[in-house]
Amino acid sequence: MTVQHDAIDESGAHFAFTDRWGGVSAVPYEELNLGGAVGDDPEAVRTNRAIAAEALGLDPAGVVWMNQVHGRDVARVDGPWQDAEIPPVDGVVTARRGLALAVLTADCTPVLLADPVAGVVGAAHAGRPGTVAGIVPATVEAMVSLGAEPERIIARTGPAVCGRCYEVPEQMRAEAAEVEPAAWSETSWGTPAVDVTAAVHAQLTALGVTDLRGSRICTLESRDHYSYRRDRTTGRLAGYVWLEGREEEDREQA
């Protein structure tokens, strides 16, 4: 398993993105499928989530997941979901240091955000519908409500289908570009396309976020990553964000 783990040492912010290898799921989900709603064996998913979390030094039971629905709703959390059903949201934020937030993707853009000064982090699932609906601004707004400031936010986006591969009907491209012009794109073969990651970066920049970096990996082109558009029945990658806190310090001292 290769986990892209970006630790901002001076701030205590951590960002990580998985690939598809190193897990226990069978074909067609091989190997490190982290999505629990794609038809894979639930026990394999639990094992994969434990493998990924432990590789990052996280408690698998202490990671917050979402029931993603391509909307713009955001939930505030103080800990992992308990007995209640995970709500249908595409953004989650917390002011609890040490609590890891996770987002699942297989072409959509995973958006990870952290304001280390305020002690606030957020994660968003930015597909084309959610980006048009405003999930990224809604997640930043929820972070601001907890004390974050956009100019302090560190933002990272992970592997996603690129604007040269995400072919859509002309009307769909026009609708996305009307909301955010940076979404307008064209495939490498000359047909209408949408660049979701470019749109997300433009939205973040407009909100005042300046510390912003993205992955160069296109999930449709990379066989090391899951792609729904390429394979349809497939697994899900995960992005994780957290801030170092008391929980991590206690583990290190144990």
GINOR-V797942 format. One record per pair of residues at least 6 apart in sequence whose ideal C-beta (glycine too) atoms are under 8 Angstrom apart, sorted by the first residue. I is the first residue (numbers start at 1). J is the second residue. D is the distance in Angstrom with one decimal. If there is no record, write none. Layout:
i->I j->J d->D
i->I j->J d->D
This chain:
i->1 j->18 d->7.0
i->1 j->19 d->6.9
i->1 j->21 d->5.4
i->1 j->22 d->2.6
i->1 j->23 d->7.1
i->1 j->32 d->5.8
i->1 j->51 d->6.9
i->1 j->52 d->7.3
i->1 j->55 d->6.4
i->2 j->18 d->8.0
i->2 j->19 d->4.9
i->2 j->21 d->6.8
i->2 j->22 d->7.7
i->2 j->224 d->7.5
i->3 j->16 d->5.5
i->3 j->17 d->7.2
i->3 j->18 d->5.5
i->3 j->19 d->7.5
i->3 j->52 d->6.9
i->3 j->55 d->5.5
i->3 j->56 d->6.5
i->4 j->16 d->6.4
i->4 j->17 d->4.5
i->4 j->18 d->7.9
i->4 j->19 d->8.0
i->4 j->158 d->7.4
i->4 j->215 d->7.4
i->5 j->14 d->6.9
i->5 j->15 d->7.4
i->5 j->16 d->4.3
i->5 j->56 d->6.3
i->6 j->14 d->7.3
i->6 j->15 d->4.5
i->6 j->16 d->7.1
i->6 j->156 d->6.3
i->7 j->13 d->7.5
i->7 j->14 d->5.1
i->7 j->15 d->7.9
i->8 j->14 d->7.5
i->8 j->15 d->7.9
i->8 j->114 d->7.8
i->8 j->116 d->7.4
i->8 j->154 d->6.2
i->11 j->114 d->7.4
i->11 j->116 d->3.8
i->11 j->154 d->6.9
i->11 j->243 d->7.9
i->12 j->97 d->7.8
i->12 j->116 d->5.6
i->12 j->243 d->5.2
i->12 j->244 d->3.7
i->12 j->245 d->7.8
i->13 j->114 d->4.1
i->13 j->116 d->5.1
i->13 j->121 d->7.5
i->13 j->154 d->5.4
i->13 j->241 d->7.5
i->13 j->242 d->8.0
i->13 j->243 d->5.7
i->13 j->244 d->8.0
i->14 j->56 d->7.5
i->14 j->100 d->8.0
i->14 j->240 d->7.3
i->14 j->241 d->6.7
i->14 j->242 d->5.2
i->14 j->243 d->7.2
i->14 j->244 d->7.2
i->15 j->112 d->4.8
i->15 j->114 d->7.5
i->15 j->154 d->7.8
i->15 j->156 d->4.3
i->15 j->239 d->7.3
i->15 j->240 d->7.3
i->15 j->241 d->5.4
i->16 j->56 d->5.5
i->16 j->239 d->6.9
i->16 j->240 d->4.5
i->16 j->241 d->7.8
i->17 j->110 d->6.7
i->17 j->158 d->3.9
i->17 j->159 d->6.2
i->17 j->215 d->6.8
i->17 j->237 d->6.7
i->17 j->238 d->7.5
i->17 j->239 d->5.0
i->17 j->240 d->7.8
i->18 j->32 d->6.0
i->18 j->34 d->6.6
i->18 j->52 d->5.6
i->18 j->237 d->5.2
i->18 j->238 d->5.1
i->18 j->239 d->7.8
i->19 j->32 d->7.1
i->19 j->159 d->8.0
i->19 j->224 d->4.8
i->19 j->225 d->5.7
i->19 j->237 d->7.0
i->20 j->30 d->7.2
i->20 j->31 d->6.2
i->20 j->32 d->5.5
i->20 j->33 d->7.5
i->20 j->224 d->6.2
i->20 j->225 d->5.9
i->20 j->226 d->5.5
i->20 j->235 d->6.3
i->20 j->237 d->6.9
i->21 j->31 d->5.4
i->21 j->32 d->5.9
i->21 j->224 d->6.8
i->22 j->31 d->6.1
i->22 j->32 d->5.2
i->22 j->51 d->6.5
i->23 j->30 d->7.7
i->23 j->31 d->4.1
i->23 j->32 d->3.2
i->23 j->33 d->6.4
i->23 j->44 d->7.4
i->23 j->47 d->7.2
i->23 j->48 d->4.0
i->23 j->51 d->5.9
i->23 j->52 d->7.9
i->24 j->31 d->6.8
i->24 j->44 d->5.1
i->24 j->47 d->5.1
i->24 j->48 d->6.3
i->24 j->51 d->7.7
i->25 j->31 d->5.7
i->25 j->32 d->7.1
i->25 j->33 d->4.3
i->25 j->40 d->5.4
i->25 j->41 d->7.1
i->25 j->44 d->4.6
i->25 j->45 d->7.3
i->25 j->48 d->6.2
i->25 j->235 d->6.2
i->26 j->41 d->7.5
i->26 j->44 d->7.3
i->28 j->231 d->6.7
i->28 j->233 d->5.2
i->28 j->234 d->6.0
i->28 j->235 d->8.0
i->29 j->38 d->6.9
i->29 j->39 d->7.7
i->29 j->40 d->4.5
i->29 j->44 d->7.5
i->29 j->234 d->6.7
i->29 j->235 d->4.2
i->30 j->235 d->7.6
i->31 j->48 d->7.9
i->32 j->48 d->5.2
i->32 j->51 d->6.9
i->32 j->52 d->6.6
i->32 j->235 d->7.3
i->33 j->40 d->5.0
i->33 j->44 d->7.1
i->33 j->45 d->6.3
i->33 j->48 d->5.9
i->33 j->226 d->7.4
i->33 j->234 d->7.9
i->33 j->235 d->2.9
i->33 j->236 d->6.1
i->34 j->45 d->6.7
i->34 j->48 d->5.6
i->34 j->49 d->5.7
i->34 j->52 d->6.3
i->34 j->102 d->7.8
i->34 j->104 d->6.3
i->34 j->235 d->7.1
i->34 j->236 d->5.5
i->34 j->237 d->6.8
i->34 j->238 d->4.3
i->35 j->45 d->7.0
i->35 j->104 d->5.1
i->35 j->106 d->7.4
i->35 j->235 d->5.8
i->35 j->236 d->3.0
i->36 j->42 d->6.6
i->36 j->45 d->5.0
i->36 j->65 d->7.6
i->37 j->67 d->7.8
i->38 j->233 d->7.5
i->38 j->234 d->7.2
i->38 j->235 d->6.3
i->38 j->236 d->6.2
i->39 j->233 d->6.8
i->40 j->235 d->6.6
i->46 j->60 d->7.9
i->49 j->60 d->5.4
i->49 j->63 d->7.1
i->50 j->60 d->4.3
i->52 j->238 d->6.5
i->52 j->240 d->7.9
i->53 j->59 d->6.7
i->53 j->60 d->4.1
i->53 j->63 d->5.8
i->53 j->100 d->7.7
i->54 j->60 d->6.9
i->56 j->100 d->7.7
i->56 j->240 d->6.3
i->57 j->248 d->7.3
i->57 j->251 d->7.4
i->58 j->100 d->5.2
i->58 j->240 d->7.2
i->58 j->242 d->7.3
i->59 j->247 d->7.8
i->61 j->80 d->6.5
i->62 j->79 d->7.7
i->62 j->80 d->5.8
i->62 j->98 d->8.0
i->62 j->99 d->6.8
i->62 j->100 d->6.6
i->62 j->247 d->7.5
i->63 j->80 d->6.8
i->63 j->100 d->4.8
i->63 j->101 d->7.7
i->63 j->102 d->5.2
i->63 j->240 d->7.1
i->64 j->77 d->5.3
i->64 j->79 d->7.7
i->64 j->80 d->5.5
i->64 j->81 d->7.0
i->64 j->92 d->5.9
i->64 j->94 d->7.2
i->64 j->99 d->6.6
i->64 j->100 d->6.9
i->64 j->101 d->5.0
i->64 j->102 d->6.4
i->65 j->81 d->7.6
i->65 j->86 d->6.5
i->65 j->102 d->5.2
i->65 j->104 d->7.3
i->66 j->75 d->7.5
i->66 j->86 d->6.6
i->66 j->87 d->8.0
i->66 j->89 d->5.4
i->66 j->90 d->6.7
i->66 j->91 d->7.8
i->66 j->92 d->5.6
i->66 j->102 d->7.6
i->66 j->103 d->6.7
i->66 j->104 d->7.5
i->66 j->123 d->7.7
i->66 j->125 d->6.7
i->67 j->85 d->7.6
i->67 j->86 d->4.4
i->67 j->87 d->6.2
i->67 j->88 d->4.9
i->67 j->89 d->6.9
i->68 j->88 d->7.8
i->68 j->89 d->7.5
i->68 j->90 d->5.3
i->68 j->103 d->7.5
i->68 j->104 d->6.3
i->68 j->125 d->4.5
i->69 j->88 d->4.4
i->69 j->89 d->7.6
i->69 j->90 d->6.4
i->70 j->90 d->6.6
i->70 j->125 d->7.6
i->70 j->127 d->5.2
i->70 j->129 d->4.2
i->70 j->130 d->5.0
i->70 j->133 d->7.8
i->71 j->88 d->7.0
i->71 j->89 d->7.3
i->71 j->90 d->5.3
i->71 j->129 d->7.7
i->71 j->130 d->6.3
i->71 j->133 d->6.2
i->71 j->135 d->7.0
i->72 j->90 d->6.7
i->72 j->91 d->7.5
i->72 j->130 d->6.3
i->72 j->133 d->4.1
i->72 j->134 d->5.0
i->72 j->135 d->4.6
i->72 j->138 d->4.8
i->73 j->87 d->7.7
i->73 j->88 d->7.0
i->73 j->89 d->4.6
i->73 j->90 d->6.6
i->73 j->91 d->7.1
i->73 j->138 d->7.5
i->74 j->89 d->6.0
i->74 j->90 d->7.5
i->74 j->91 d->3.6
i->74 j->92 d->6.7
i->74 j->93 d->6.3
i->74 j->122 d->7.7
i->74 j->124 d->7.7
i->74 j->135 d->7.5
i->74 j->138 d->5.1
i->74 j->139 d->5.3
i->74 j->141 d->7.8
i->74 j->142 d->4.4
i->75 j->87 d->5.7
i->75 j->89 d->4.5
i->75 j->91 d->7.3
i->75 j->92 d->5.1
i->75 j->93 d->7.6
i->76 j->92 d->7.7
i->76 j->93 d->5.5
i->76 j->94 d->6.9
i->76 j->142 d->6.4
i->76 j->145 d->8.0
i->76 j->146 d->7.2
i->77 j->92 d->5.8
i->77 j->93 d->7.4
i->77 j->94 d->5.1
i->77 j->96 d->7.8
i->77 j->99 d->7.3
i->77 j->101 d->7.6
i->78 j->94 d->6.6
i->78 j->95 d->7.8
i->78 j->96 d->5.4
i->78 j->99 d->7.6
i->79 j->96 d->7.0
i->79 j->99 d->6.6
i->80 j->99 d->8.0
i->90 j->124 d->6.3
i->90 j->125 d->4.3
i->90 j->126 d->7.7
i->90 j->130 d->5.0
i->90 j->135 d->4.9
i->91 j->122 d->6.5
i->91 j->123 d->7.0
i->91 j->124 d->4.4
i->91 j->125 d->7.3
i->91 j->135 d->5.5
i->91 j->138 d->5.9
i->91 j->139 d->3.8
i->91 j->142 d->6.6
i->92 j->101 d->5.2
i->92 j->122 d->6.8
i->92 j->123 d->5.5
i->92 j->124 d->8.0
i->92 j->139 d->8.0
i->93 j->101 d->7.6
i->93 j->120 d->6.6
i->93 j->121 d->6.9
i->93 j->122 d->4.1
i->93 j->123 d->7.9
i->93 j->139 d->6.5
i->93 j->142 d->4.5
i->93 j->143 d->5.2
i->93 j->146 d->6.3
i->94 j->101 d->6.3
i->94 j->120 d->7.2
i->94 j->121 d->6.0
i->94 j->122 d->7.8
i->94 j->146 d->7.9
i->95 j->118 d->7.4
i->95 j->119 d->5.7
i->95 j->120 d->5.1
i->95 j->146 d->4.6
i->95 j->147 d->7.0
i->96 j->119 d->8.0
i->96 j->245 d->7.3
i->97 j->119 d->5.4
i->97 j->242 d->7.9
i->97 j->243 d->4.7
i->97 j->244 d->6.7
i->97 j->245 d->2.6
i->97 j->246 d->6.6
i->97 j->247 d->7.6
i->98 j->242 d->6.5
i->98 j->243 d->7.0
i->98 j->244 d->7.0
i->98 j->245 d->3.3
i->98 j->246 d->6.1
i->98 j->247 d->3.5
i->98 j->248 d->5.3
i->99 j->121 d->7.9
i->99 j->242 d->6.3
i->99 j->245 d->7.7
i->99 j->247 d->7.7
i->100 j->240 d->5.2
i->100 j->241 d->7.0
i->100 j->242 d->4.0
i->101 j->112 d->7.9
i->101 j->121 d->6.0
i->101 j->122 d->7.0
i->101 j->123 d->4.1
i->101 j->240 d->7.1
i->101 j->241 d->5.4
i->101 j->242 d->6.9
i->102 j->123 d->6.6
i->102 j->238 d->5.2
i->102 j->239 d->6.8
i->102 j->240 d->5.2
i->103 j->110 d->4.6
i->103 j->111 d->7.2
i->103 j->112 d->7.4
i->103 j->123 d->4.4
i->103 j->124 d->6.6
i->103 j->125 d->5.0
i->103 j->238 d->6.8
i->103 j->239 d->4.9
i->104 j->110 d->7.9
i->104 j->125 d->7.0
i->104 j->236 d->4.2
i->104 j->237 d->7.1
i->104 j->238 d->5.7
i->105 j->125 d->6.7
i->105 j->158 d->7.1
i->105 j->159 d->7.6
i->105 j->160 d->6.6
i->105 j->219 d->7.7
i->105 j->236 d->6.5
i->105 j->237 d->5.4
i->105 j->238 d->7.7
i->105 j->239 d->7.0
i->106 j->219 d->6.7
i->106 j->225 d->8.0
i->106 j->226 d->4.1
i->106 j->227 d->6.0
i->106 j->228 d->4.4
i->106 j->234 d->5.9
i->106 j->235 d->7.0
i->106 j->236 d->5.1
i->106 j->237 d->6.3
i->107 j->127 d->7.7
i->107 j->160 d->6.2
i->107 j->161 d->4.1
i->107 j->166 d->7.6
i->107 j->219 d->5.2
i->107 j->220 d->6.6
i->107 j->227 d->5.4
i->107 j->228 d->5.1
i->107 j->229 d->5.2
i->108 j->125 d->5.9
i->108 j->126 d->6.1
i->108 j->127 d->3.8
i->108 j->128 d->7.8
i->108 j->130 d->7.6
i->108 j->160 d->6.2
i->108 j->161 d->7.9
i->108 j->196 d->6.9
i->109 j->126 d->4.3
i->109 j->127 d->7.5
i->109 j->131 d->7.5
i->109 j->157 d->5.3
i->109 j->158 d->7.3
i->109 j->160 d->4.2
i->109 j->196 d->4.9
i->109 j->197 d->4.8
i->109 j->200 d->5.3
i->110 j->123 d->7.4
i->110 j->124 d->7.8
i->110 j->125 d->6.9
i->110 j->126 d->7.5
i->110 j->157 d->6.5
i->110 j->158 d->4.2
i->110 j->159 d->7.7
i->110 j->160 d->7.2
i->110 j->237 d->7.4
i->110 j->238 d->7.7
i->110 j->239 d->3.5
i->111 j->122 d->8.0
i->111 j->123 d->6.8
i->111 j->124 d->4.1
i->111 j->125 d->7.7
i->111 j->126 d->5.2
i->111 j->136 d->5.9
i->111 j->139 d->7.1
i->111 j->155 d->7.0
i->111 j->156 d->7.9
i->111 j->157 d->5.5
i->111 j->200 d->5.9
i->111 j->204 d->8.0
i->111 j->239 d->7.9
i->112 j->121 d->7.7
i->112 j->122 d->7.8
i->112 j->123 d->5.6
i->112 j->155 d->7.1
i->112 j->156 d->4.7
i->112 j->157 d->7.4
i->112 j->158 d->7.3
i->112 j->239 d->5.3
i->112 j->240 d->7.5
i->112 j->241 d->3.9
i->113 j->121 d->6.4
i->113 j->122 d->4.2
i->113 j->123 d->7.2
i->113 j->124 d->7.4
i->113 j->139 d->6.7
i->113 j->140 d->6.9
i->113 j->143 d->6.4
i->113 j->153 d->5.4
i->113 j->154 d->7.2
i->113 j->155 d->5.3
i->113 j->156 d->8.0
i->113 j->209 d->7.8
i->113 j->241 d->6.9
i->114 j->120 d->7.4
i->114 j->121 d->4.6
i->114 j->122 d->7.7
i->114 j->153 d->6.8
i->114 j->154 d->4.9
i->114 j->241 d->5.9
i->114 j->243 d->6.1
i->115 j->121 d->7.6
i->115 j->143 d->6.4
i->115 j->147 d->7.7
i->115 j->148 d->3.8
i->115 j->149 d->6.5
i->115 j->152 d->4.7
i->115 j->153 d->5.0
i->115 j->154 d->7.5
i->116 j->152 d->7.5
i->116 j->154 d->7.3
i->116 j->243 d->6.0
i->117 j->149 d->7.6
i->117 j->152 d->5.3
i->118 j->143 d->7.8
i->118 j->146 d->6.8
i->118 j->147 d->4.1
i->118 j->148 d->4.6
i->118 j->149 d->6.9
i->118 j->152 d->7.0
i->119 j->147 d->7.6
i->119 j->243 d->6.2
i->119 j->245 d->7.8
i->120 j->143 d->5.0
i->120 j->146 d->4.7
i->120 j->147 d->6.1
i->120 j->148 d->4.3
i->121 j->143 d->7.7
i->121 j->241 d->4.9
i->121 j->242 d->6.2
i->121 j->243 d->5.7
i->122 j->139 d->4.7
i->122 j->140 d->7.2
i->122 j->142 d->6.6
i->122 j->143 d->4.8
i->122 j->148 d->8.0
i->122 j->241 d->7.4
i->123 j->139 d->7.6
i->123 j->239 d->6.6
i->123 j->240 d->7.9
i->123 j->241 d->5.4
i->124 j->130 d->7.6
i->124 j->135 d->5.2
i->124 j->136 d->5.7
i->124 j->139 d->4.3
i->125 j->135 d->6.9
i->126 j->135 d->5.7
i->126 j->136 d->5.7
i->126 j->157 d->7.9
i->126 j->196 d->6.2
i->126 j->200 d->5.0
i->127 j->196 d->6.8
i->128 j->166 d->7.7
i->128 j->168 d->7.4
i->128 j->172 d->7.5
i->128 j->176 d->6.2
i->128 j->183 d->7.9
i->128 j->194 d->5.5
i->128 j->196 d->5.6
i->131 j->176 d->7.3
i->131 j->179 d->7.8
i->131 j->180 d->7.1
i->131 j->183 d->7.2
i->131 j->196 d->5.4
i->131 j->199 d->5.2
i->131 j->200 d->6.1
i->131 j->203 d->7.5
i->132 j->175 d->6.7
i->132 j->176 d->5.5
i->132 j->179 d->4.9
i->132 j->180 d->7.7
i->132 j->183 d->7.9
i->134 j->179 d->8.0
i->134 j->203 d->8.0
i->136 j->200 d->5.4
i->136 j->203 d->4.8
i->136 j->204 d->6.4
i->136 j->207 d->8.0
i->137 j->203 d->6.0
i->137 j->207 d->6.3
i->140 j->148 d->7.7
i->140 j->150 d->6.2
i->140 j->153 d->7.0
i->140 j->204 d->7.3
i->140 j->207 d->5.3
i->140 j->209 d->7.3
i->143 j->153 d->7.0
i->144 j->150 d->7.1
i->150 j->207 d->5.0
i->150 j->208 d->3.6
i->150 j->209 d->5.3
i->151 j->208 d->5.1
i->151 j->209 d->7.5
i->151 j->210 d->6.5
i->153 j->204 d->8.0
i->153 j->209 d->4.9
i->153 j->211 d->7.0
i->154 j->211 d->4.6
i->155 j->204 d->5.4
i->155 j->209 d->5.1
i->155 j->211 d->6.5
i->155 j->212 d->4.5
i->155 j->213 d->7.5
i->156 j->212 d->7.8
i->156 j->213 d->5.7
i->156 j->214 d->7.3
i->156 j->239 d->7.9
i->156 j->241 d->7.7
i->157 j->197 d->5.6
i->157 j->200 d->6.0
i->157 j->201 d->7.0
i->157 j->212 d->7.9
i->157 j->213 d->7.6
i->157 j->214 d->4.1
i->157 j->215 d->6.5
i->158 j->214 d->7.7
i->158 j->215 d->5.0
i->158 j->217 d->7.9
i->158 j->237 d->7.3
i->158 j->239 d->4.8
i->159 j->215 d->4.8
i->159 j->217 d->3.9
i->159 j->218 d->7.4
i->159 j->219 d->5.1
i->159 j->222 d->6.9
i->159 j->225 d->5.2
i->159 j->237 d->6.5
i->160 j->196 d->6.3
i->160 j->197 d->5.2
i->160 j->215 d->7.3
i->160 j->217 d->7.9
i->160 j->218 d->7.4
i->160 j->219 d->5.9
i->161 j->196 d->7.4
i->161 j->218 d->6.0
i->161 j->219 d->5.3
i->161 j->220 d->4.8
i->161 j->227 d->6.7
i->161 j->229 d->6.0
i->162 j->195 d->7.0
i->162 j->197 d->7.3
i->162 j->218 d->3.9
i->162 j->220 d->7.4
i->162 j->221 d->7.3
i->163 j->185 d->3.4
i->163 j->186 d->7.9
i->163 j->193 d->5.6
i->163 j->194 d->6.8
i->163 j->195 d->2.7
i->163 j->196 d->7.7
i->163 j->197 d->7.4
i->163 j->198 d->6.0
i->164 j->185 d->7.0
i->164 j->186 d->7.6
i->164 j->187 d->5.8
i->164 j->188 d->4.6
i->164 j->193 d->6.8
i->164 j->218 d->7.6
i->165 j->187 d->6.5
i->165 j->188 d->7.2
i->165 j->193 d->7.3
i->165 j->218 d->5.7
i->165 j->220 d->4.5
i->165 j->221 d->6.4
i->165 j->229 d->7.8
i->166 j->185 d->7.1
i->166 j->187 d->7.6
i->166 j->193 d->5.1
i->166 j->194 d->5.2
i->166 j->195 d->7.0
i->166 j->196 d->6.9
i->166 j->220 d->7.7
i->166 j->229 d->7.4
i->167 j->187 d->5.0
i->167 j->191 d->5.4
i->167 j->192 d->7.0
i->167 j->193 d->5.4
i->168 j->176 d->7.8
i->168 j->192 d->5.8
i->168 j->193 d->6.2
i->168 j->194 d->5.2
i->169 j->192 d->6.6
i->170 j->192 d->4.6
i->172 j->192 d->7.5
i->172 j->194 d->6.9
i->173 j->183 d->7.5
i->173 j->184 d->6.3
i->173 j->185 d->7.4
i->173 j->192 d->4.2
i->173 j->193 d->6.6
i->173 j->194 d->5.6
i->176 j->183 d->4.0
i->176 j->184 d->7.4
i->176 j->194 d->4.9
i->176 j->199 d->6.8
i->177 j->183 d->5.1
i->177 j->184 d->3.9
i->177 j->194 d->8.0
i->179 j->199 d->7.9
i->180 j->199 d->4.3
i->180 j->202 d->5.6
i->180 j->203 d->6.1
i->181 j->202 d->7.5
i->182 j->195 d->6.9
i->182 j->198 d->4.4
i->182 j->199 d->5.0
i->182 j->201 d->7.1
i->182 j->202 d->3.7
i->183 j->194 d->5.2
i->183 j->195 d->5.9
i->183 j->196 d->6.9
i->183 j->198 d->6.6
i->183 j->199 d->3.8
i->184 j->194 d->7.6
i->184 j->195 d->7.4
i->185 j->192 d->8.0
i->185 j->193 d->4.1
i->185 j->194 d->5.9
i->185 j->195 d->4.0
i->185 j->198 d->7.2
i->186 j->192 d->6.8
i->186 j->193 d->5.5
i->187 j->193 d->4.6
i->197 j->214 d->5.6
i->201 j->212 d->6.0
i->201 j->214 d->6.4
i->204 j->212 d->5.6
i->205 j->212 d->6.9
i->217 j->224 d->8.0
i->217 j->225 d->6.3
i->219 j->225 d->4.5
i->219 j->226 d->6.6
i->219 j->227 d->4.4
i->219 j->230 d->7.8
i->219 j->237 d->7.6
i->220 j->227 d->4.6
i->220 j->229 d->5.5
i->220 j->230 d->5.0
i->225 j->237 d->6.0
i->226 j->234 d->4.8
i->226 j->235 d->4.8
i->226 j->236 d->6.0
i->226 j->237 d->5.5
i->227 j->234 d->6.7
i->228 j->234 d->6.1
